[in-house]
Amino acid sequence: MTYRMTAPTQALHFAQALGGYRPEDWHPQSAGFRWVQDGAGERIERSDRGTFRSVRFTLPARYRALPKSYAPFSPFSDGSVLIHSGQFHACRTTPCAGTDALPIDIKATGKTIGVEARRIADRARFVSRDEGTSIFVGRLVPEAADGFIAVIDPGLPPIARDHLRQSLPRAMEDFARSYGALSFRPELYVSIDARPRKDGHVSTQGGTLPGQVFMHFDGENARQRVTAEAPFWLDWFFAHEAAHLFQQDKIGKLAGDETAAWIHEGGADALAARALARRGAEERSYVESRVRAAETICEKGLASAPLDKATAAGHFDLHYQCGLLIWLAVDDSVRAGNGDGLHAVNKTLFALVKAGAPWDEKAFVAAAQKNGAPQPLMQRIARLVHGGYDDPRDDVAALGTAALSTVWRD
Ligand SMILES: [Zn+2]
């Protein structure tokens, strides 16, 4: 890998140091270069502080679990690899945010390069921007599917692989049927590298970048981790992320803020729940177990503070758990009069936000009420979000009952 500058530079700066990953794995090919820690970031420079116009590294395309950051490489079992371009963003000067556009030229003779929803043979050029993108390099062929690209590792246990082949298109088709097709072609990647590591490290990491959803299983017992809890949690993960793609595409921007994250996180979880519940009895039981777990976690969490204080209290997970119950309870109440349930609420909400309303609780309440959610339910939700209860148990239990009722209706 070579960095080429348009003018001589004294150093190449990286915004995030990634816990020592680059100094460990990126080896400068000419003598006289060194890595230097620099605040939260790091830089490569010549030991004599002289200028340079290019620097060449050799580096292994191996997985590294990074705290709060996506791995630079996610290898597939056949030797293909997914590369996160954002970890290669660099600056010639500081401050360096790591979001400057980086023109990248990839050569991979005999392989396919998947980038920006295109598949190109041997060599590709593109500009990596903002937080970067995932680039596929290898020989795997995407699953046959309309409207999106899915690459599933052949090294996954066959049961999980066959299951995902059907499950991924199904979530996308389900949502497209309710909301219309996406305006872009998303990419879904599932990779596995089950070789045990010398340090014994194991990792399962899922993530998203604009238009892309990915999951990587790494290290010993990776295959067992794929099939734990059947493959349903993996279905849920992809359906949740697919739901975000639809939220974002249909409102024309990223949804939400930190205090009302229950609207988009709970909303995505509820869409995943509804999509899975209608697939079969086993899936429905899985959804039921998620609803019951959400009830326990939400009740316990809200006992100390209402939902709008959850982020500040370090309980961001409550946005998912309580948000799932809120959305499914609204779904249940709306379905009584309008079979479209939460999809009707979503369509109203998306239209409001697209027309300029902020993505917030006010818009959610307006959309729920317009579609027939009754006043007592909305008061219950407002109480759990803003407080005014002695004990959240009864309100959470009522949401839980309604949530199960809608799940069993499918
Ligand atoms: Zn989410």
Boltz pocket constraint, residues with backbone or C-beta under 6 A from the ligand:
constraints:
  - pocket:
      binder: B
      contacts: [[A, 240], [A, 241], [A, 244], [A, 264], [A, 265], [A, 268]]
      max_distance: 6.0
